Each structure stands twice: as C-alpha cells, then as structure tokens.
C-alpha cells in the first residue's frame, strides 16, 4: 500500500512539474509572439508622457529646495526595490535570489537614507518669526 | 499582473508626482516628503503580496539591515557633506539596478520573461541597457563621491586620447549589447557590466571638483533612467514613471547648473576645467593694491547702514562660518538694518546646497533670495558682504569678452555702496580669473578665515 501511495505521490509531483513547464513555455511563447513587444510601445508611451509630467513638476520646484529635491528623487528612484523583491521572492535558493537580496538591501539603504535626510533638511527651513 | 496590483502601482506613481509637486514651496514640502514615503510603502506592500514573493524572512532581514544603515547615516551626516552623501546614494541605486538585471538574467521566470537561454529579444535589450546605465551610475557616483569627500584629488585628471578611449569603450559596449542579445551568453553579460564600470570611472575622472554640482545632478538623472530601464524589463509602469520623473529632474538640475556657469553641458562633460592648475596658470600677476580693512572697520560701517546683502559662497561652508554669519546678521538686524542673503545658482557643491546650510544655521528662508529676485536691489543697498564667494561676483563676466567666465550670470555686488570681501588671500577663484572688484574704490578686503572674521565683527558690533 505504502509503495503505491509513494508512487502516486511521485507521479503527481511529476505532473505538477510538467504543468509548470508547460505554463512557462506558454508564457514565453506568448511573450515572443508579441505580448511583450506590445508592452514596449505602451511602456515608451508612458515614459514619454511621464517625462513631460516630470518636466513641468520639476520646473515648479523652488530653487531654494533643490537639495531636498535631490534627496526625494534619490529615495524614489529606489522604487527599483520592486524588481529586487520579485528577484528575492522565490523560496528555493539560487544565485538569482541572492542577487535580489543584495539589491533589496542596497535599495533599502537608499529609501530610508533618502527620505530621512530630506526630512532633516526640510525641518530646517523656517519662516521669519 | 492583476488589476488590483496595477491600480496600486498607479496610486504610488501619483503619490510620487505629488511628492515632487510639494517641493514648490517650503510650507508644503514636508507633506510632499510624507507623500513620497506613502507611495514607496504602497509600492513595497503591493509587491510583497505578489504570489511569486514568498521568502519573507530573508527579505525582511535584508530590508532591515539596509534600512538601519540608511537611517543611521542620514541622521548623522553633516549638512556640509550632503553632496557626497547624495553621490554615494546614487551609486547604490546604480548597483541595485545591476543586481536586479543580473537576477533577471539568471532566473527570468521570476519576472515572466521566458526561461534561461530563451529570453525574448526585447527583454534582453532592455535588460542590457538597464545594466549598462546602472553600472555607469555606480562607478561614476563613486568617483564623484571620492572627489567631493577628498579621497580622490578634486583636480581634473586629463590625459591624451581620453575622449577617444571613451568613444571606443562606448562603441564596444554597444557591440557587446548586440552580441549579448543574440547569444544570451553569461560572459557577455558580465563583460557589459565590467566595460560600463570602466567607462563610468573614465567619464567622471577629468571633471574638476567645482563642476560637481552638474555631475551630481547628472548622476541623479542616470539613476532615474536605470530605474526606468528595469521598469521595461519588468513591464512595470511604476518604475518607468518614477524613472522618468527622476531622470528629468536630474537633467533639469544639471541644465540649471550649467546655465549658472554659462557653460554647455558638453563642455562640462569633456572636463579639464578648473582646479589648482588652471588657477595658477590663469592668475595673472597684478601689481595693483587692493584696499585692506579690518573687522572693526567693517563692524562700524555695517552698524550704521540701513540695508545689507550677504553673498555667501562655498568658502563659507568650508570654513563652517554659517552660524557665526547668522549671529552677525541677527546683531545687525537688532541694530536696525535690513539683512538679506543672495544666493547664486552655483553656490555650494550641489543645487540648493547653500540654502540648506543657511537654513541649518536658522536663517529664515524668506530672507534668502535667488539671483534674479535680488540682483536689482544691489544698487539701493548700503553694504554687500561677500563671504567665501568670488567668481560669481566678478563684473568681468559682463564686460571682458576674453574672460573665461564671460557671459556667466553674476550677482551685481559692485552696485552696492560699499563692498566687503572676506577672503583668505588674494588668490583667484575657481575659474582662474582675477576679480576686478578687489581694486574698486568702494571695496574693502577683509583677509582671514571666514569664521574668524565673522566672530571678530560680532565682537566689534557688541562693543
């Protein structure tokens, strides 16, 4: 009995593996067959529009606050942590995961450092009493 | 990506835009910073709830270590060291981008971009461009950090064929990227990283210390483009939007800095400008005698004036004179004078640096004015007190077409009734140009350390 259940278990494990591979294959086929190239055009659209938003927003920043601006932009450019978290996410340990964990650490230094130092700068700006 | 995730990322993007918008005035700026924190929190929590992200323990530890390091540095750092701190932070963004791209290359299925060895062409292009920009940002920022911190000489390092080597390396990287997109070879990936590391060093090495405001802003911009590049690999709009915001912010700041020096961006990038070498070669021997005064004279004259404009420069920050200067300003205000501060766009070593230093010394921000806000007022001002600035006040920028600084916008301190120049000696400024103003009738030189001179004037005012 135990032998059969073992066999069943290994069989179901194999089925699971095959299903995984199939789904990966399907997704990669979808990517190569245009799913991804669609995103490139979409992504470039977003990029160009966001550049315009950035242009107008940044010109409206008062020159006195250009240092805090660099602090904030430094902190938010660490949004790259989104990629780092996805890389560090899987349970099984491999080189890819370790790269992701290093990237999480680096980005975290920046997020905390950037926001804290900006807050310090901004708290110094006071109006005339 | 589920609809909910996409929506959450959109909220983050909007919060980031609002966070920059908040910086349009000091009264709304802190709220802006808070919105930025909120946006980042939403982005992180949303990503953690992704079904592919499971190793919470390891991630938590990595995040905590990074957070502790970042916070402890940011709490302790001196405001004069702000430029090198920002440069160091930029290098981390660059390195993080390289690691994310490397991770995507070794485990593409975690990012939904195919499997090892069969990553689609589009993703490969994005990945390799993101990697290259990240790697250049990393080493470039490290060199900028070294120059600002004094680990590396602030003098421009120029050698023959420099630009040719850079060009070759640049073309080499493009060739490597093309080959990598075809072969998907792991050696090629690391070659791209290595070549980009080298070019990052070579690009920044020839640039002088005082051009660092432009460079720090430029690297700020690069770190944004690196994030946007990774955004394409992940098909993630949040990264693309944020990257574009940061990228355009850095580009605008470097444009403002270049305009403040009347130099083209290319001229700064090619390097070789300024440093000790240029100062000694350009400093023509001058037999004219500048009038020299002492702190007691200055104290007496300022006590009896109605309007005073203080022009601080980087020299003031080096001498840590900002607190003594503010105290001097307070005493003058108590004596009935109107005291204001005039800031040149390139004062300090990063955009807005001088404003932060004055704010730290408790100077109210509404007394600190930008060049175009205050420049007309010099002609109706009794005393201009220039401390640690030089080139930005040189009238030769308007009159002498042969001058290295011709065309640079300057603060018209020459129009004030009386000009005081606090300087350590008669040496010329960064551009290596003699300042005409030193020999004018209405100019009095106060030689000495900026902090010491301020303290002496304070004593004179108290008596």
Interface residues (C-beta under 8 A of the other chain):
Chain A: X24 X25 X27 X28 X31 X32 X36 X37 X39 X40 X43 X46 X47 X50 X51 X53 X54 X55 X57 X58 X59 X60 X61 X62 X63 X64 X65 X66 X67 X68 X69 X70 X71 X72 X73 X74 X75 X76 X77 X78 X79 X80 X81 X82 X83 X84 X85 X86 X87 X88 X89 X90 X91 X94 X95 X96 X97 X99 X100 X101 X102 X103 X104 X105 X106 X107 X108 X109 X110 X111 X112 X113 X114 X115 X116 X117 X118 X119 X120 X121 X122 X123 X124 X125 X126 X127 X128 X129
Chain B: X12 X13 X16 X17 X19 X20 X21 X23 X24 X25 X26 X27 X29 X30 X32 X33 X36 X37 X39 X40 X43 X44 X47 X48 X50 X52 X53 X54 X55 X58 X59 X62 X63 X64 X65 X66 X67 X68 X69 X70 X71 X73 X74 X75 X77 X79 X82 X85 X86 X89 X90 X92 X93 X95 X96 X97 X99 X100 X102 X103 X104 X106 X107 X109 X110 X111 X112 X113 X114 X115 X118 X120 X122 X123 X126 X216 X217 X220 X223 X224 X226 X227 X228 X230 X231 X232 X233 X234 X235 X236 X237 X238 X239 X240 X241 X242 X243 X244 X245 X246 X247 X248 X249 X250 X252 X253 X256 X343 X345 X350 X351 X352 X353 X355 X356 X359 X360 X362 X364 X365 X366 X367 X368 X370
